[in-house]
Amino acid sequence: MFELLLEKLLLKYLGRFIDGIDTNNLHLGVFSGNIVIENVCLKKNILEMLGLPMDVIFSDIKKLQIIVPWHSLSS
């Protein structure tokens, strides 16, 4: 249940910046703190949204791994 909630939040917020993100290429290990997103790309207008004067030409991301250290967040 917690995984579904986290998945919806990631899709909502990361979906603004990343194309191709869906439940098929998003793998969550909530209690281990391991989040893996595969085969996505940055949106062409991401730098414009961030106010940066550059263009994205190519942005293929094979694997993006985020490790959240749940046990040491308070320190």
C-alpha positions as CSV (number, residue, x, y, z in Angstrom):
1,M,0.0,0.0,0.0
2,F,2.8,2.4,0.9
3,E,4.5,1.5,-2.4
4,L,1.4,2.5,-4.4
5,L,1.2,5.9,-2.6
6,L,4.9,6.6,-3.2
7,E,4.6,5.5,-6.8
8,K,1.7,8.0,-7.4
9,L,3.7,10.8,-5.8
10,L,6.8,10.1,-7.9
11,L,4.7,9.9,-11.1
12,K,3.0,13.2,-10.2
13,Y,6.2,15.2,-9.4
14,L,8.8,13.5,-11.6
15,G,6.4,13.3,-14.5
16,R,6.8,17.1,-15.0
17,F,10.5,16.6,-15.8
18,I,10.8,13.1,-17.2
19,D,9.2,11.6,-20.3
20,G,8.3,8.0,-20.4
21,I,7.9,7.4,-16.7
22,D,5.2,4.9,-15.8
23,T,4.6,2.0,-13.5
24,N,6.3,-0.4,-15.9
25,N,9.7,1.3,-15.6
26,L,9.5,2.4,-12.0
27,H,10.8,-0.1,-9.4
28,L,10.4,0.7,-5.7
29,G,12.0,-0.9,-2.7
30,V,10.3,1.3,-0.1
31,F,11.8,-0.3,3.0
32,S,15.2,-0.7,1.5
33,G,15.2,2.9,0.2
34,N,16.0,1.8,-3.3
35,I,14.1,3.6,-6.2
36,V,15.0,2.7,-9.8
37,I,13.7,4.4,-12.9
38,E,14.7,2.9,-16.3
39,N,14.5,3.9,-19.9
40,V,13.3,7.4,-19.7
41,C,14.4,10.8,-21.0
42,L,14.3,14.4,-19.8
43,K,11.6,16.6,-21.2
44,K,12.9,19.0,-23.9
45,N,11.6,22.1,-22.0
46,I,13.1,21.1,-18.6
47,L,15.8,23.7,-18.7
48,E,13.3,26.4,-19.8
49,M,11.1,25.4,-16.8
50,L,14.0,25.9,-14.5
51,G,14.9,29.2,-16.0
52,L,18.2,28.1,-17.5
53,P,19.3,29.5,-20.9
54,M,20.2,26.2,-22.5
55,D,18.6,23.5,-24.7
56,V,18.3,19.8,-24.3
57,I,19.5,18.0,-27.4
58,F,19.7,14.4,-26.2
59,S,18.6,13.1,-22.9
60,D,18.3,9.3,-22.9
61,I,18.5,7.8,-19.3
62,K,19.1,4.1,-19.2
63,K,18.9,3.7,-15.4
64,L,18.4,6.2,-12.6
65,Q,18.9,4.9,-9.1
66,I,18.0,6.8,-6.0
67,I,18.9,5.4,-2.6
68,V,17.0,6.9,0.4
69,P,18.8,6.2,3.7
70,W,15.6,5.9,5.8
71,H,17.4,4.9,9.0
72,S,19.7,7.9,9.0
73,L,17.4,10.7,7.9
74,S,17.3,12.2,11.3
75,S,21.0,12.6,11.7
